[in-house]
Amino acid sequence: MNEKKHWNQIAPTYNQEIFDVFQSDSKKVLSKYFKKHANPKHQAIDFGCGNGKAFSYLSSQFKNILGIDISRKLLNQAEKLPYNNISLKQADLTKRNRLPKVDFVFCCNVAILSGVESNMAILRNIQKTLKPNGNAVVVIPSLESALFSAWRLIDWYKKENVRPEKIESSELSGFAGKKTDILQGLISIDGVITKHYTQQEIKIIFSRCGLTVSKIEKIEYAWNSEFSKPPKWMKAPFPWDWLIECSNGI
Ligand SMILES: C[S@@+](CC[C@H](N)C(=O)[O-])C[C@H]1O[C@@H](n2cnc3c(N)ncnc32)[C@H](O)[C@@H]1O
């Protein structure tokens, strides 16, 4: 997929179409990590900043922030936000870039491309841009959560006396890909193949990219993030993304 074209096309309706992790983070886990790493003397980069949804959280916590994204149209929206310590740069984060060395990197739902190598290139770039004692917080979709949500849906149908084989295929269209794709966490979200990760895989992949993982935590969301009208009985455990806290391993 041509990421630049795709995200420029989505830009006008980005806020309606793209899931808002910050608003939906029911236990405010992200805020906890921003506070933990906050330092008014430190520089940060928001890798794949989109239209700047993280800026309201990052701006007050760091001296300055560089927002990088492949989409010029999303950066144009970010530019209009009222922060005076944020600068912006258009770049493809899967490629080699001249980036400053910083103390903190935030990267939320960007290393989610269908090309596994491209995601590793993004993670390697995070490692390269971190100062020796620098830290990163990376958010990525959970494969366990995607499988669990599918199980919840099947379970819900069973309660309504619909056997799994009678469920309309469109309901489980995320899993329509090849077996080997699904097993690699390549699951479609709204028609876009999106990389999902297992907790154990994260440890291996991040380590291969030179990143030392210190914490893997859930960012939990309400069930309406998965289903348009979830029933009242559908409660915890809730669906989630993985939050990974890591350092550059030096
Ligand atoms: C799901 S959005 C997340 C945006 C933002 N991090 C947030 O959480 O609101 C994915 C973002 O990654 C950007 N992106 C995708 N591929 C990229 C690449 N190769 N280099 C830089 N940015 C990329 C997109 O333009 C988009 O803004």
The ligand as an SDF file (V2000), in Angstrom:
LIG
                    3D

 27 29  0  0  0  0  0  0  0  0999 V2000
   -3.3900    5.2710   12.8670 C   0  0  0  0  0  0  0  0  0  0  0  0
   -2.6060    6.7720   12.4740 S   0  0  0  0  0  0  0  0  0  0  0  0
   -2.0030    7.2360   14.0860 C   0  0  0  0  0  0  0  0  0  0  0  0
   -1.6740    8.6950   14.1870 C   0  0  0  0  0  0  0  0  0  0  0  0
   -1.2580    9.1840   15.5490 C   0  0  0  0  0  0  0  0  0  0  0  0
   -0.0400    8.5200   15.9950 N   0  0  0  0  0  0  0  0  0  0  0  0
   -2.3780    8.9800   16.5490 C   0  0  0  0  0  0  0  0  0  0  0  0
   -2.2720    8.0800   17.3740 O   0  0  0  0  0  0  0  0  0  0  0  0
   -3.3480    9.7350   16.5010 O   0  0  0  0  0  0  0  0  0  0  0  0
   -1.1390    6.2540   11.6200 C   0  0  0  0  0  0  0  0  0  0  0  0
   -0.2450    7.4220   11.2350 C   0  0  0  0  0  0  0  0  0  0  0  0
    0.9820    6.9090   10.7610 O   0  0  0  0  0  0  0  0  0  0  0  0
    1.3830    7.6600    9.6320 C   0  0  0  0  0  0  0  0  0  0  0  0
    2.2780    6.8240    8.8260 N   0  0  0  0  0  0  0  0  0  0  0  0
    1.9720    5.6610    8.2020 C   0  0  0  0  0  0  0  0  0  0  0  0
    3.0450    5.1810    7.5650 N   0  0  0  0  0  0  0  0  0  0  0  0
    4.0530    6.0440    7.7950 C   0  0  0  0  0  0  0  0  0  0  0  0
    5.4130    6.0920    7.3930 C   0  0  0  0  0  0  0  0  0  0  0  0
    5.9460    5.1370    6.6160 N   0  0  0  0  0  0  0  0  0  0  0  0
    6.1640    7.1410    7.7920 N   0  0  0  0  0  0  0  0  0  0  0  0
    5.6300    8.1160    8.5560 C   0  0  0  0  0  0  0  0  0  0  0  0
    4.3520    8.1240    8.9830 N   0  0  0  0  0  0  0  0  0  0  0  0
    3.5720    7.0970    8.6010 C   0  0  0  0  0  0  0  0  0  0  0  0
    0.0870    8.0080    8.9400 C   0  0  0  0  0  0  0  0  0  0  0  0
    0.2020    9.0850    8.0560 O   0  0  0  0  0  0  0  0  0  0  0  0
   -0.8240    8.2830   10.1340 C   0  0  0  0  0  0  0  0  0  0  0  0
   -0.7660    9.6200   10.5110 O   0  0  0  0  0  0  0  0  0  0  0  0
  1  2  1  0
  2  3  1  0
  2 10  1  0
  3  4  1  0
  4  5  1  0
  5  6  1  0
  5  7  1  0
  7  8  2  0
  7  9  1  0
 10 11  1  0
 11 12  1  0
 11 26  1  0
 12 13  1  0
 13 14  1  0
 13 24  1  0
 14 15  1  0
 14 23  1  0
 15 16  2  0
 16 17  1  0
 17 18  1  0
 17 23  2  0
 18 19  1  0
 18 20  2  0
 20 21  1  0
 21 22  2  0
 22 23  1  0
 24 25  1  0
 24 26  1  0
 26 27  1  0
M  CHG  2   2   1   9  -1
M  END
$$$$
